[in-house]
Amino acid sequence: MDEEILTARLRLRPWRLEDLACLSEIFAKPAVWRYPFDRGFTLEETELFLHRKIEAQQKDGPRPGAAEERGTGRLLGYIMLSPPDWLPEVMPTVEIGWRLDPTVWSQGLASEGARALLAYGFEELELPEILSIYEPDNVASGRVMEKIGMEFERDTVHPYFDRPLRIYRLSRHQWEALRQAP
């Protein structure tokens, strides 16, 4: 994916190796990875994450995307589409997810970027559905899912951390209906 997805305030773009320094600062903050790790990432964990995402974006299918502030180019985290292969019970499907620097939380950036990525997923990739998965204690993520039109599908349990998970879903049909609503 060489293209960029632009919103009023964001640029969603492919990952680059140069993202490591900024991304490691964001990912080191415990709040960013509170769910499910209850801690920030080490530099090594962030580097592994980045290398996996760069490798994934070179394949066909959903694309991960770095999220940067459009006006300044400052990396804010990510908003991306990817297969949630860590949760086999929902596969095959695509998940929309986000992790942003806490300094920009509560500004509507996750919703803004997620809406643009939903459009990309349904219009460009022609996906039949997109899921989003979160821990119910992460109330803010659940609110974003509802704000972008996703609907509760079911509860389950994280296969590695044995924590409750909530799955939200949006079909292409539902998304098209939302777009046509006044």
C-alpha positions in Angstrom: 0.0 0.0 0.0 1.8 3.0 -1.2 -1.3 5.2 -1.0 -2.2 7.2 2.0 -5.6 7.7 3.5 -6.2 11.3 4.5 -8.7 12.6 6.9 -9.1 16.2 8.1 -6.5 15.7 10.8 -4.7 12.4 10.0 -2.6 10.6 7.5 -2.8 6.8 7.6 0.2 5.5 5.8 2.4 2.4 5.4 4.9 1.7 8.2 8.5 2.6 7.8 11.6 1.5 9.6 12.2 5.2 10.6 9.0 5.0 12.7 10.8 3.0 15.4 12.1 5.8 17.5 8.7 7.6 17.8 6.7 4.4 18.0 8.9 3.1 20.8 8.2 6.3 22.8 4.5 5.8 22.4 4.5 2.1 23.0 6.6 2.5 26.2 3.7 4.2 27.9 1.8 1.7 30.1 -1.6 3.2 29.1 -1.1 2.3 25.5 -0.7 -1.4 26.1 -2.8 -1.6 29.4 -5.1 -3.9 27.5 -4.0 -6.8 27.5 -0.4 -6.4 28.8 -0.8 -4.0 31.8 2.5 -2.5 30.9 4.3 -0.6 28.1 6.4 -2.3 25.5 10.2 -2.6 25.5 12.2 -1.3 22.6 12.7 -4.9 21.5 8.9 -5.6 21.5 8.2 -2.4 19.6 10.9 -3.3 17.0 9.4 -6.8 16.6 5.9 -5.2 16.2 7.1 -2.8 13.6 9.0 -5.5 11.6 5.9 -7.7 11.6 3.7 -4.9 10.4 6.1 -3.9 7.6 6.2 -7.6 6.5 2.4 -7.8 6.6 1.9 -4.7 4.5 3.9 -6.2 1.7 1.4 -9.0 1.4 -2.0 -8.9 -0.2 -5.1 -8.2 1.9 -5.8 -5.8 4.8 -3.1 -3.2 5.5 -1.7 -1.9 8.7 -1.3 1.8 8.9 0.7 4.2 10.9 -1.3 7.2 12.0 0.3 10.6 11.9 -0.9 14.1 12.5 -1.6 15.5 9.1 -0.4 19.0 9.8 2.9 18.1 11.5 3.7 14.6 10.4 4.1 13.5 14.0 3.5 9.8 14.5 0.6 9.3 16.9 0.3 5.5 16.8 -1.7 3.3 14.6 -5.2 2.8 13.1 -5.2 -0.4 11.0 -7.0 -3.3 9.4 -5.5 -6.7 10.0 -6.6 -10.3 10.5 -7.0 -11.1 14.2 -5.3 -14.5 13.9 -4.6 -14.4 17.6 -8.3 -15.2 18.1 -8.9 -18.3 15.8 -12.6 -18.5 16.6 -13.4 -15.4 14.5 -11.2 -16.3 11.5 -11.3 -15.7 8.6 -12.1 -12.0 9.1 -10.5 -8.6 9.4 -10.3 -6.5 12.5 -10.0 -2.7 12.8 -7.9 -1.6 15.7 -6.1 1.5 17.0 -3.5 2.5 19.6 -2.8 6.1 19.9 -0.5 8.2 22.1 -2.4 9.1 25.3 -1.5 12.8 24.7 -4.1 12.7 21.9 -6.9 10.7 23.5 -10.4 12.1 23.7 -10.0 14.2 20.6 -12.0 12.0 18.3 -8.9 10.9 16.3 -9.6 7.2 16.7 -13.1 7.6 15.4 -12.0 9.9 12.5 -9.3 7.5 11.4 -11.4 4.4 11.9 -14.2 5.8 9.7 -11.8 6.4 6.9 -10.3 2.9 7.3 -13.8 1.4 7.2 -14.5 3.1 3.9 -11.1 1.8 2.6 -11.9 -1.7 3.8 -15.4 -1.8 2.3 -14.9 0.2 -0.9 -11.3 -0.6 -1.9 -10.8 -4.1 -0.4 -14.5 -5.1 -0.7 -14.5 -6.8 2.6 -17.8 -8.4 3.6 -17.4 -7.5 7.3 -15.0 -5.8 9.7 -14.7 -6.7 13.4 -13.3 -4.9 16.4 -12.3 -6.6 19.6 -11.7 -5.1 23.0 -11.7 -5.9 26.7 -14.9 -4.6 28.3 -13.0 -2.7 30.9 -11.6 -0.6 28.0 -14.8 1.5 27.9 -13.2 4.2 25.6 -12.5 1.6 22.8 -16.1 0.3 23.1 -17.4 3.9 22.7 -15.3 4.4 19.5 -16.8 1.1 18.1 -20.3 2.3 18.7 -19.6 5.8 17.4 -18.4 4.4 14.1 -21.5 2.2 13.7 -20.3 -1.2 14.9 -22.7 -3.4 16.7 -22.2 -5.9 19.6 -21.8 -9.4 18.3 -20.7 -11.5 21.3 -18.5 -11.9 24.3 -15.7 -14.4 24.4 -12.4 -14.9 26.3 -8.9 -14.0 25.3 -7.1 -17.3 24.4 -3.8 -16.2 25.9 -4.6 -13.9 28.8 -7.9 -15.5 29.9 -9.6 -12.1 30.1 -13.1 -11.3 28.8 -13.3 -9.9 25.3 -16.2 -8.2 23.5 -16.5 -8.5 19.7 -18.2 -5.8 17.6 -19.1 -6.2 14.0 -20.1 -4.1 11.0 -21.1 -5.7 7.7 -20.7 -4.0 4.3 -24.5 -3.9 4.1 -24.8 -2.1 7.5 -22.0 0.3 6.5 -23.7 1.2 3.3 -26.9 1.9 5.1 -25.1 4.1 7.6 -23.6 6.1 4.8 -27.0 6.7 3.3 -28.6 7.8 6.5 -29.3 11.5 6.9 
